[in-house]
Each structure stands twice: as structure tokens, then as C-alpha cells.
Amino acid sequence: MSGKVAIGYQEFEDIIKNNIFYIDKTSFIREWWESADRVTLITRPRRFGKTLTLDMLKNFFSAELSENGELFRELNIWKYEAYRKIQGTYPVISLSFSDIKEKSYSQVRKKICESVVDLYNHYGFLLEGDLLNSREKEYFNRVSSDMEDAEASISLRRLSGYLQRYYGKKVIILLDEYDTPMLEAYEGGYWDELAAFTRSFFNAAFKNNPYLERALMTGITRGSRESIFSDLNNLKVITTTSQEYAEAFGFTEEEVFAALDEYGYSERRDDVKRWYDGFTFGNISDIYNPWSIINFLDTGLLRPYWANTSSNYLADRLIREGSKDIKIQFEDLLGGGYIKTQIDEQIVYNQLSERESAVWSLFLASGYLKVEKCEFDDATGRVFYTLSLTNQEVRMMFEDMIRGWFTDYDSGYNDFIKALLSDDLKAMNVYMNRVALSTFSFFDMTGNRTEGNEPERFYHGFILGLMVELENRYIITSNRESGFGRYDVMLEPKNQKDNAVILEFKVQDLSEENSLEDTARTALRQIDERKYEAVLISRGISKERIRRYGFAFRGKEVLIAGG
């Protein structure tokens, strides 16, 4: 480990030749090759070195790059004579779907085909001489961005055959970020079309390909076998919970601390650990994301580097539009707690709005959550995972996301917070109605709105906002029950000069309450009858320092009463 710390390098050759900071991960070459798996899919969160790893494999195995053996001479893999002999001896097909983020199926399909066209152009020398017959040359020249599905689906298989004929060896296929188009398809609403095309493409390239020696795909998620991989019964899948290749992606704590020592940041170990540690692969914990570590080594500043490398739009949408149960569990996570759930690592995208476990599975695969504990239930045969937010960087990402729910809509939310803190009941009513009017439907864009459903989504989102905005001044807890019949929030001050606050939310029951005033008074009465104050009083807060508010609402109309 040495070299200049520099940002943005993903090309193995450039890193080695320019003496850029690099932690030796070449042991992965040996581990992967000796596994003897024909087709491997490895999922890891973004910015964990997947692209660099595949480029490393290309530089090691590609017959076109046989002279690049010199890149490995000082690295771990070069200690093994058997691997020195096979370096630069295989034809390699390398492609990436990382930049395929189009808004329609036709555009995505075209861009995938253009990636294939680039490969055929690269290997245009195959057209020289008599290696290919006239019909094969005709097909070769017919490959285009507008080719028919049948031609596109077999394009990698046919190129594999041509390369095997030229080099005398079967090919290695490397596909980076295979699932980027899939994520875009889910958000864009063209999942079924793309899944059908991809299934055929993958089947010809990775299963029914007699010219294939090995293949490696990388991505963030594992697509369901029923959709993309239904025909690939030869696929070895490595997810974040798998034991294989646990240290091949990301930096171990030993590697991080050695880098901090080398670059003069030894005294920052605890801060760096709090901010960037927390990823777990298989049984290996204390894995750090490389992007944040490299950026910290470059600047010396603790910032959310990794969390800000994408829009995090899907995570935002799944929490914001999620059910009350999703938001309740997220309250626990945001408060430093845990959730216990089953995990299905075969992500079924069309179930994300229906199954809580699908959401948490996606968040685990994406790196937002980490495994604290894994338990096998003997009675049911099921595995349950205890999950928490990964680290400080991820927590800050979610806090910024929640702030954006309100500030983006100029709802008066911050004015409401100020009014709440100053006990200005009139202003609280004005601003709370603005908040509800502006953001009510924003919390349920799924089309599943009912009179009892939409209010809960809004108020649980509202409470997440309170947790974020007031976390420095208050310990915020909630005593919730399903059905929205009772949902009180308690704000316990961290500073003795501040007052404690109890909030009770209640939907108007038209069969019992004639007006919102009645509902608000009922909410206040419940605070007294259920003795919510007792907890605060037991902690030394006098009754005079406890403020109570009853929130009543009917549709988007809100009335707050104080007592």
C-alpha cells in the first residue's frame, strides 16, 4: 500500500502505472478461478470496487493484454507460478451496463445493443481473412443498435464462438453492474419488457454458450430467479450474506488503519470508524466503503462521501410512500435501534410496495443497513436478521432525505417547529395546516389511499421529521399502536431549561365527535387519562414544565389544542 491518493480512478492499469493509492485485492483472482464456478454473480453496494475488480480481471486474463503481466509483478497473485503462466492467455469479453439509465424500454434496449456494437467494433479484426465464413461476416456486419431481438440475444454467444476460434480458447465474459437498467426499469415502469429481453440475452450468453470458459457479473442486487435468471441454473450467487469473497470488496479495518497510519491520520481512527465502518459481508464485519476512505485520505475531512454518490431516489420513495409499519420501523432505526425481519435476497421489484421484507432486503443489499445478528428459528426453519443503520454517514443521508420531504415543498414546516418550541399555539395551527395541505398526498403516491391509510402515512412521516429536526435538543419517543387510534409522541428535553412536550394525534370519529374541537379535546383528555406525564415526572421533570397538545384532523384539515 502506497502511492498518491487520487479520486476517480477505476482502471487497474492507470492505478498501477501512475502509482495511485491501491490496496492489493489480487488474491480474488486466485480465489475466483479456483472456485471453478462457471457463472458467478457478486452483489455489493455501489462504490465498493466492483468495476475496478472486473478491470483487474480483464488485465490479468486477456490475451490482448498479455504484456500487462508487469502490472502484477509486485502484487500478491504473482507469487503463484501457476497464475503467472495463465496471465494473458484467454479471450475476454468485457462490458458494463453502468451508464444505461434511460427512461424508456426502447432507449434501454438500444443502449444495450450499442454496447454489443462497441464490442463487435473492437474485434473487427475477426473479419479479416477466412476465419469467418460469408454468412458469419454478414451477421457480424448486421449487428447494430436496431437489430432484432433474436439477433441481439445471441450476439455475445456468437462473438464468443468467433473469439474461441481465433485464440483457440474459450472466453471469459465480464459484465459490470448488470442490474443498473433493472433499477431504472422498476422506477420507469417498464420492468416486464426489460426482464423478458434480459432473460433471453443472459440465457444465450451465460447458459447455452458452448464457448464460455467462465463468467462474472456484478451488481448491487440479486434479481429474482423467476424474472431475469429463470433459465440460469448454473449461476453461483454471492450476496452480502455469503461467506465467499468477503474481503475482496471494500477495505478491512486492518487495511484502513494501516492507510491512516501511512498518510498521517492515526489519531483519527475512532472518527473514521464511526463514520465509515459498519458493512458486513458474510462473517466478516468492520468493512469500510473504499470511496469514503479514499476521499477522507485525500481531504482529511469527515463527510458523507459515499452516501452522496447517487440520488438515493428509490430509498427516499420507499420510505416516504411506505406503509405506517415501514415508517414505524424506520423510526426505530433512526433512533439508533434495530429491526428484526426476514430477508429475501432475490429482490422482486414489483413487491417493494407490498412487502416490508423486500424493502429491508433492498436496503441491506444497497449498504444502508447492516446485519447485527442472524438467528435460525428451529420451529419454522426460517432465518431472521437483526438490522441497524450502517454508520454515521448513512444516518446523515437519511436525515437529509427526511428534511427534504418538507423543505422541498415550502410547507412552513420549519415555522411549525419554531412555533412548537415557543408554545405559540395560534402559529402552530396556521403552519401545521400548511404542512398538511402541501405534503399530505406526497406521503402516499402509490394509489392505495384510503380514509384511514393516507393520514397515517403523513403523520408517521411528520414524526420522522420531528426526530431529525429536534434530535439535538430532545429525546423523542413514541408510544404507538396500529390503526391510528392512539399515537402519542414524547419530547424529553436534553437541557433542563427546555420544556417537555407530549403530542397526541387523533382522527375525527364522526360517530362520536361533532367537530374537530371535540376531537382535539378528546386527544388532550387521553393524555391525562393514560398518564403519559408519569414517565417524564419520574425522570425529574416537573409537571409545570410539561406541555401537552392534542392534534385532531379531518382529511387535510388540522386543529391543535393545548393544555
C-alpha positions, -999 to 999 in steps of 0.1 A, spaced: 0 0 0 14 33 -11 11 59 -38 -7 92 -44 -42 95 -32 -63 105 -62 -101 104 -69 -119 88 -98 -96 60 -110 -114 28 -119 -88 15 -145 -64 -10 -130 -36 -2 -154 -38 35 -147 -37 30 -110 -6 7 -111 13 27 -137 7 60 -121 14 48 -86 -21 57 -73 -32 45 -38 -42 9 -41 -49 -19 -16 -39 -52 -31 -70 -73 -38 -54 -96 -64 -60 -126 -42 -95 -125 -56 -82 -137 -89 -70 -170 -74 -100 -174 -52 -124 -169 -80 -105 -191 -105 -101 -220 -81 -138 -219 -72 -143 -234 -107 -178 -219 -109 -189 -214 -145 -210 -183 -139 -207 -161 -108 -229 -131 -97 -214 -110 -69 -236 -83 -54 -221 -54 -34 -232 -19 -26 -221 9 -50 -186 22 -49 -172 -10 -34 -146 -17 -61 -167 -39 -84 -157 -20 -116 -120 -20 -106 -121 -57 -98 -135 -66 -132 -110 -44 -149 -83 -61 -129 -95 -95 -141 -95 -82 -177 -59 -70 -174 -49 -103 -159 -66 -128 -182 -70 -110 -215 -48 -123 -244 -49 -89 -259 -32 -75 -228 -7 -103 -223 21 -77 -218 2 -63 -188 17 -91 -166 42 -64 -154 13 -47 -136 10 -77 -112 47 -83 -105 46 -66 -71 12 -79 -61 0 -110 -43 -11 -130 -72 23 -130 -88 37 -152 -60 19 -182 -76 37 -197 -106 5 -214 -119 -11 -179 -123 19 -163 -138 16 -190 -166 -21 -183 -173 -18 -145 -173 -28 -130 -206 -39 -163 -222 -77 -160 -225 -100 -141 -248 -121 -117 -226 -154 -101 -234 -158 -71 -210 -189 -49 -210 -207 -26 -185 -243 -16 -180 -233 11 -155 -244 40 -178 -276 25 -190 -301 47 -171 -326 56 -198 -363 65 -192 -379 40 -216 -376 4 -226 -368 12 -262 -339 35 -251 -325 10 -227 -327 -18 -253 -310 3 -278 -282 12 -254 -276 -24 -245 -273 -32 -282 -249 -3 -287 -227 -18 -260 -226 -50 -281 -219 -30 -312 -189 -15 -294 -176 -50 -287 -180 -61 -323 -162 -29 -335 -134 -37 -311 -130 -71 -325 -134 -60 -361 -101 -78 -370 -121 -110 -369 -135 -101 -403 -100 -103 -419 -91 -134 -437 -111 -166 -438 -117 -171 -400 -154 -163 -405 -175 -176 -434 -196 -153 -456 -228 -158 -436 -209 -151 -403 -194 -120 -418 -229 -109 -429 -242 -114 -393 -211 -96 -379 -218 -65 -401 -255 -67 -393 -250 -62 -356 -264 -28 -348 -283 -8 -322 -316 -16 -340 -310 -53 -345 -339 -77 -339 -344 -93 -305 -333 -127 -319 -301 -113 -332 -294 -93 -300 -300 -122 -277 -273 -144 -294 -248 -116 -301 -225 -124 -271 -227 -162 -277 -217 -158 -314 -189 -133 -306 -177 -159 -280 -175 -185 -307 -156 -163 -331 -131 -154 -304 -126 -190 -294 -118 -199 -330 -93 -170 -332 -75 -176 -299 -80 -214 -295 -95 -210 -260 -129 -205 -246 -138 -170 -235 -142 -152 -202 -172 -128 -201 -172 -99 -175 -204 -79 -171 -203 -50 -147 -234 -35 -130 -258 -58 -147 -287 -45 -127 -284 -8 -133 -310 -10 -162 -332 -31 -139 -334 -5 -112 -342 21 -138 -369 -2 -153 -386 -6 -119 -387 32 -114 -397 39 -150 -425 13 -152 -411 -9 -180 -398 -38 -158 -417 -67 -176 -404 -57 -210 -368 -54 -200 -369 -86 -179 -380 -106 -209 -353 -91 -231 -326 -96 -205 -336 -131 -197 -331 -141 -233 -298 -122 -236 -284 -138 -204 -296 -173 -213 -277 -173 -246 -246 -157 -232 -242 -175 -198 -261 -208 -201 -264 -220 -237 -229 -209 -246 -206 -237 -255 -177 -212 -260 -178 -200 -224 -149 -207 -200 -161 -185 -171 -183 -155 -165 -185 -130 -137 -213 -105 -132 -215 -78 -106 -244 -56 -94 -260 -42 -63 -290 -66 -61 -297 -102 -69 -327 -103 -93 -353 -129 -87 -348 -163 -103 -383 -161 -116 -376 -130 -137 -341 -124 -150 -323 -156 -141 -351 -182 -146 -330 -201 -171 -296 -198 -154 -295 -229 -132 -256 -228 -135 -254 -194 -116 -234 -191 -84 -247 -162 -65 -226 -143 -39 -245 -118 -18 -236 -97 12 -245 -126 35 -224 -151 16 -191 -163 30 -171 -163 -3 -150 -133 -13 -159 -115 19 -127 -94 19 -124 -90 -18 -146 -59 -20 -143 -30 4 -115 -23 29 -110 -43 61 -104 -24 93 -68 -36 93 -63 -21 58 -80 12 67 -60 17 99 -27 9 81 -37 35 55 -45 61 82 -11 54 98 7 58 64 -9 90 55 -7 107 89 -42 102 103 -35 77 131 -53 99 156 -85 99 135 -92 62 138 -122 65 161 -139 92 140 -133 73 107 -146 41 123 -178 58 135 -184 75 101 -175 48 76 -173 13 93 -203 -10 96 -205 -31 65 -206 -68 70 -200 -94 43 -206 -130 53 -190 -134 88 -165 -106 82 -175 -74 100 -158 -40 101 -157 -35 64 -153 1 52 -165 16 19 -135 25 -2 -149 56 -17 -153 74 16 -119 62 29 -101 74 -3 -119 108 -1 -110 111 36 -74 103 29 -75 130 2 -91 158 22 -88 148 59 -125 158 63 -153 137 76 -181 140 51 -208 117 36 -189 109 5 -203 75 -3 -239 84 6 -239 113 -18 -227 94 -48 -262 89 -61 -297 104 -58 -309 77 -34 -342 83 -50 -355 48 -46 -347 47 -9 -365 80 -5 -395 68 -23 -398 35 -5 -397 52 29 -418 82 21 -446 62 3 -442 32 26 -469 20 50 -471 31 85 -453 -1 96 -424 8 73 -422 43 89 -425 29 124 -396 5 119 -376 33 103 -383 54 134 -366 27 154 -336 27 130 -333 64 130 -334 64 168 -304 41 169 -324 10 174 -329 -22 154 -355 -41 134 -359 -78 131 -370 -92 98 -367 -119 73 -345 -112 42 -352 -124 7 -320 -117 -13 -338 -124 -46 -352 -89 -50 -386 -89 -65 -391 -53 -76 -428 -54 -81 -432 -65 -44 -413 -35 -30 -446 -16 -24 -463 -46 -8 -438 -65 13 -418 -49 41 -391 -76 40 -385 -67 3 -377 -31 13 -353 -41 40 -337 -67 17 -330 -40 -8 -317 -16 18 -293 -43 31 -281 -51 -4 -276 -13 -11 -255 -9 21 -279 13 40 -284 -14 67 -260 -38 83 -266 -72 99 -262 -71 137 -273 -107 143 -286 -137 124 -309 -162 141 -323 -195 128 -358 -204 141 -358 -242 146 -396 -243 148 -403 -226 115 -370 -232 97 -367 -195 89 -338 -171 93 -343 -138 110 -319 -109 107 -315 -81 132 -306 -49 112 -295 -14 120 -283 17 101 -248 10 88 -230 41 101 -230 78 107 -227 85 70 -258 66 62 -277 82 91 -269 116 78 -280 106 43 -314 96 57 -317 127 79 -311 149 48 -336 129 29 -363 134 55 -356 172 58 -361 173 20 -396 159 24 -408 192 39 -384 219 28 -387 210 -9 -424 218 -7 -421 251 12 -447 238 36 -439 260 66 -425 230 84 -396 249 99 -420 276 110 -441 250 127 -411 237 146 -403 272 158 -439 278 169 -439 244 188 -407 253 206 -421 288 216 -455 274 226 -473 296 200 -505 277 196 -520 300 170 -490 298 148 -488 261 153 -523 258 138 -515 280 109 -483 263 99 -495 227 106 -524 232 82 -499 245 56 -477 214 62 -507 191 58 -520 208 27 -487 208 10 -474 174 18 -504 152 27 -506 133 -6 -468 134 -10 -466 106 15 -488 83 -5 -483 84 -42 -490 46 -45 -527 48 -54 -536 29 -23 -551 58 -4 -580 52 19 -595 74 46 -576 55 73 -544 49 53 -532 82 40 -534 101 73 -512 75 90 -485 78 62 -485 115 66 -482 116 104 -456 89 106 -436 109 81 -442 140 101 -428 123 132 -397 112 114 -393 149 106 -396 158 143 -369 132 151 -345 148 126 -351 184 134 -352 182 171 -326 154 178 -301 178 193 -325 192 219 -349 163 226 -350 126 231 -380 117 210 -400 86 218 -434 73 207 -460 50 222 -477 38 192 -505 14 183 -518 3 149 -549 17 135 -541 53 144 -564 51 174 -536 63 196 -502 77 187 -485 99 212 -451 114 209 -430 125 238 -402 151 236 -379 148 266 -356 178 268 -318 172 270 -314 207 285 -332 214 318 -341 249 305 -364 234 278 -399 222 284 -410 187 278 -437 181 252 -464 155 247 -483 152 214 -514 131 208 -528 126 173 -564 116 167 -585 113 136 -620 127 140 -646 100 147 -678 113 131 -699 89 151 -687 103 184 -673 138 177 -693 166 162 -663 189 154 -625 190 153 -626 208 186 -642 178 202 -616 155 187 -587 178 199 -602 179 234 -605 141 233 -568 138 224 -559 160 253 -581 140 277 -564 108 266 -530 123 276 -544 128 311 -564 96 314 -534 74 303 -510 93 325 -484 100 298 -468 126 321 -458 99 346 -427 89 326 -414 124 324 -421 132 361 -403 100 371 -372 115 353 -373 147 374 -393 169 351 -419 189 370 -455 190 358 -452 227 351 -425 220 325 -447 196 306 -467 210 277 -495 190 261 -510 192 226 -539 173 211 -539 171 173 -572 165 156 -575 161 119 -602 155 92 -587 149 58 -561 176 53 -576 199 79 -558 200 113 -567 216 146 -543 217 176 -555 222 211 -531 229 240 -534 221 277 
